[in-house]
Amino acid sequence: MSIRLHILVFCVSVFISSCGVSYDKDYYERASGIKLPSSARPIESFDNGEFYMVTSFRIPADDMRSFIRTYAFEGITRSYRPTVFGAEDLRREKPAEKDFANCVYTMRSNGKLNSTYLADTVRGLLWASISYPDWGGN
């Protein structure tokens, strides 16, 4: 193979591998105590660098059902609507109140860290948000 073809293959490989959504999986698991199924695929992630991060995922139906049972997700009621902190910064898939009839959630606290996981069981979407109280970013 010529050197140009090697360079082209390398560049295409780097481009393809860099196009994936990056999020700090270990941090999410440590902060919330929730481990996502291996089939969960991140759609997009946003970290404001100061006090919250949010990521959306696509999860196959069978894994979603198991995940919801494992972590005791609850149905949403009219008296309480969970908030996915930072969801307004997502561009592709956002939780919409009109879809809450299809959603379940769980919330956790770990010291000063708070996490909210909201699952749309019909669309196979999960939003995970971790917020921390250090509003000054220190």
C-alpha positions, 0 to 999 in steps of 0.5 A: 500500500502506498503511504497516502493510502495508509495516511487516509486509512489512519485519518478515517479511523481517527475521525470515526473513533472521535465521533462517539459521545464521551461521558465519564461513565465511572463518575456517574456510577460512583456518584449515583451507585447506578450501573448502566446496562452494557447495551446503553449507548450515549446520545449526547452529554453536557457538563457545564464544568461547574455544578452539573452534568447530564447525559442521554442514552438509548437502551434496548427495551429488554435491558430497560425493563431489567434496569428499571426493576433493578434500581426501583424506578417509580412512576411519575405523579401529578403531584411530583414531576422530577427534574433532570438538571441540565436537560435544557442544555441537550440538543438531540433528545430532551425529556418532555412533560408531554411524554411523562406518562411513559416515564419512570424515575429514580433519584439518589444522593451520595454525600453532596452529590444528587442524581436523577435518572429519568427513563422513557420506556416507550422511546427507550431513552434514559436521561442521567443527571448529576448535580453538585452543590459547589456553585462556585466550581471549587 
